[in-house]
Amino acid sequence: MIPAAFEYSRAASLDDALAKLRATNGAGKFIAGGHSLVPLMKLRLSEPKVLIDIARIPGLSGIRKQGDRIEIGAGTVHHEVATSALLRQACPIVSEAAAGIGDPQVRNRGTLGGSLAHADPAADYPAVMLALDADISLKAPNGVRTVKASDFFRGLFTVDLAADEIIVSVQFNPVKSAAYAKLYQRASHFAIVGVAAALGVSDGVIRSARIGLTGASSHATRLAEVEQALTGKPASKQTIEAAARVAGAKLEPVNSDIHASEEYRRAMIPVFTERALTRALERAS
Ligand SMILES: Cc1cc2nc3c(=O)[nH]c(=O)nc-3n(C[C@H](O)[C@H](O)[C@H](O)COP(=O)(O)OP(=O)(O)OC[C@H]3O[C@@H](n4cnc5c(N)ncnc54)[C@H](O)[C@@H]3O)c2cc1C
């Protein structure tokens, strides 16, 4: 449980962080909250020679309104997301998910960017970012690019993030009629099954639906079959029950581990889909 020796360096700016990373020739890693990286280092599953601390880069954290959109800096800790008045009012699903992450220690150190980069299959934010169709901004020494959340999460602990890039922020259109429901591991609060649902409702009809699922498979994914079953239908309990029934039916493979069997997860996906959809619909009215 003791990490291999490493050097430590604190970045003063984004450019400084990228320059310091490049100087390590592939042997360095960013550290933000350290709540995913340090456990890996203690198990010697990760042995960076240099840690570049990005936790105090000015401007990397914060929650801002940008026209019609909301931007959250990658360095924003979960507690700030959970308690943000802006998010709770305009897009409560994000605060709701953040409030359910781990415990107060984790929420006060762990960051949005760290969670997205690490892409734990049981992490909460990925499902929420899929439901909000968020854009993820990445900076490299030669410029900035933006990736859709639906293209970012690619596999187990695998994302579209190059070795020389840093996550800067996420942006999304706030959706009030959205909710996150999870069945969580009792010790860590990681998701056994977590469902994020965002609905567009007008004149009593569901015009659009985006559903993100986490915890059930190698990486967060959209539940297209549920989205199709909701779109264009009356915004009613019956529609939600019918749509939730098919949730995860086509998902392959589904995780099985010490926390829950595949069979149990499969049974819980419709249950938590219905819960998320019910709350999202309540918020629509
Ligand atoms: C006891 C415990 C319980 C937890 N429970 C939950 C839970 O219920 N739900 C949940 O979702 N998560 C949970 N977590 C994980 C937690 O949310 C972590 O904080 C998060 O996954 C990683 O964020 P971090 O800032 O700590 O990242 P770090 O550990 O510092 O870094 C993780 C990885 O991301 C990279 N990285 C960090 N920031 C950036 C960036 N801006 N750009 C590019 N790469 C970057 C690092 O190089 C590293 O590879 C738990 C963790 C612990 C220890």
The ligand as an SDF file (V2000), in Angstrom:
LIG
                    3D

 53 58  0  0  0  0  0  0  0  0999 V2000
  -13.8140    6.1590   -1.1480 C   0  0  0  0  0  0  0  0  0  0  0  0
  -14.1720    6.6860   -2.5140 C   0  0  0  0  0  0  0  0  0  0  0  0
  -15.4840    6.7020   -2.8990 C   0  0  0  0  0  0  0  0  0  0  0  0
  -15.8330    7.2040   -4.1670 C   0  0  0  0  0  0  0  0  0  0  0  0
  -17.1580    7.1780   -4.5340 N   0  0  0  0  0  0  0  0  0  0  0  0
  -17.4940    7.6350   -5.7750 C   0  0  0  0  0  0  0  0  0  0  0  0
  -18.8670    7.6500   -6.1830 C   0  0  0  0  0  0  0  0  0  0  0  0
  -19.7990    7.3130   -5.4520 O   0  0  0  0  0  0  0  0  0  0  0  0
  -19.1380    8.1020   -7.4510 N   0  0  0  0  0  0  0  0  0  0  0  0
  -18.1530    8.5450   -8.2970 C   0  0  0  0  0  0  0  0  0  0  0  0
  -18.4530    8.9320   -9.4260 O   0  0  0  0  0  0  0  0  0  0  0  0
  -16.8580    8.5530   -7.9260 N   0  0  0  0  0  0  0  0  0  0  0  0
  -16.5060    8.1140   -6.6900 C   0  0  0  0  0  0  0  0  0  0  0  0
  -15.1930    8.1470   -6.3050 N   0  0  0  0  0  0  0  0  0  0  0  0
  -14.1730    8.6640   -7.2450 C   0  0  0  0  0  0  0  0  0  0  0  0
  -14.0110   10.1540   -7.0390 C   0  0  0  0  0  0  0  0  0  0  0  0
  -15.1380   10.8280   -7.5650 O   0  0  0  0  0  0  0  0  0  0  0  0
  -12.7290   10.7070   -7.6790 C   0  0  0  0  0  0  0  0  0  0  0  0
  -12.5140   11.9490   -7.0840 O   0  0  0  0  0  0  0  0  0  0  0  0
  -12.7660   10.9260   -9.1690 C   0  0  0  0  0  0  0  0  0  0  0  0
  -13.0560    9.7600   -9.8420 O   0  0  0  0  0  0  0  0  0  0  0  0
  -11.4020   11.3780   -9.6750 C   0  0  0  0  0  0  0  0  0  0  0  0
  -11.2190   12.7480   -9.4700 O   0  0  0  0  0  0  0  0  0  0  0  0
   -9.8650   13.2840   -8.8820 P   0  0  0  0  0  0  0  0  0  0  0  0
   -9.9290   14.7580   -9.0200 O   0  0  0  0  0  0  0  0  0  0  0  0
   -9.6790   12.7310   -7.5170 O   0  0  0  0  0  0  0  0  0  0  0  0
   -8.7960   12.6970   -9.9280 O   0  0  0  0  0  0  0  0  0  0  0  0
   -7.3250   12.1630   -9.6960 P   0  0  0  0  0  0  0  0  0  0  0  0
   -7.3450   10.9480   -8.8430 O   0  0  0  0  0  0  0  0  0  0  0  0
   -6.4330   13.2660   -9.2820 O   0  0  0  0  0  0  0  0  0  0  0  0
   -6.9680   11.7500  -11.1960 O   0  0  0  0  0  0  0  0  0  0  0  0
   -7.6140   10.6690  -11.8320 C   0  0  0  0  0  0  0  0  0  0  0  0
   -7.0760   10.5380  -13.2510 C   0  0  0  0  0  0  0  0  0  0  0  0
   -7.5160   11.6400  -14.0400 O   0  0  0  0  0  0  0  0  0  0  0  0
   -6.4190   12.3690  -14.5630 C   0  0  0  0  0  0  0  0  0  0  0  0
   -6.8450   13.7660  -14.5210 N   0  0  0  0  0  0  0  0  0  0  0  0
   -7.2960   14.4590  -13.4510 C   0  0  0  0  0  0  0  0  0  0  0  0
   -7.7100   15.6750  -13.8140 N   0  0  0  0  0  0  0  0  0  0  0  0
   -7.5140   15.7610  -15.1570 C   0  0  0  0  0  0  0  0  0  0  0  0
   -7.7520   16.7850  -16.1290 C   0  0  0  0  0  0  0  0  0  0  0  0
   -8.2860   17.9630  -15.8200 N   0  0  0  0  0  0  0  0  0  0  0  0
   -7.4030   16.5170  -17.4180 N   0  0  0  0  0  0  0  0  0  0  0  0
   -6.8740   15.3290  -17.7620 C   0  0  0  0  0  0  0  0  0  0  0  0
   -6.6320   14.3270  -16.8940 N   0  0  0  0  0  0  0  0  0  0  0  0
   -6.9440   14.5490  -15.6050 C   0  0  0  0  0  0  0  0  0  0  0  0
   -5.2340   12.0090  -13.6810 C   0  0  0  0  0  0  0  0  0  0  0  0
   -4.0170   12.1330  -14.3760 O   0  0  0  0  0  0  0  0  0  0  0  0
   -5.5440   10.5620  -13.3360 C   0  0  0  0  0  0  0  0  0  0  0  0
   -5.1640    9.7210  -14.3920 O   0  0  0  0  0  0  0  0  0  0  0  0
  -14.8250    7.6680   -5.0450 C   0  0  0  0  0  0  0  0  0  0  0  0
  -13.4790    7.6640   -4.6310 C   0  0  0  0  0  0  0  0  0  0  0  0
  -13.1550    7.1950   -3.3850 C   0  0  0  0  0  0  0  0  0  0  0  0
  -11.7140    7.2000   -2.9660 C   0  0  0  0  0  0  0  0  0  0  0  0
  1  2  1  0
  2  3  1  0
  2 52  2  0
  3  4  2  0
  4  5  1  0
  4 50  1  0
  5  6  2  0
  6  7  1  0
  6 13  1  0
  7  8  2  0
  7  9  1  0
  9 10  1  0
 10 11  2  0
 10 12  1  0
 12 13  2  0
 13 14  1  0
 14 15  1  0
 14 50  1  0
 15 16  1  0
 16 17  1  0
 16 18  1  0
 18 19  1  0
 18 20  1  0
 20 21  1  0
 20 22  1  0
 22 23  1  0
 23 24  1  0
 24 25  2  0
 24 26  1  0
 24 27  1  0
 27 28  1  0
 28 29  2  0
 28 30  1  0
 28 31  1  0
 31 32  1  0
 32 33  1  0
 33 34  1  0
 33 48  1  0
 34 35  1  0
 35 36  1  0
 35 46  1  0
 36 37  1  0
 36 45  1  0
 37 38  2  0
 38 39  1  0
 39 40  1  0
 39 45  2  0
 40 41  1  0
 40 42  2  0
 42 43  1  0
 43 44  2  0
 44 45  1  0
 46 47  1  0
 46 48  1  0
 48 49  1  0
 50 51  2  0
 51 52  1  0
 52 53  1  0
M  END
$$$$
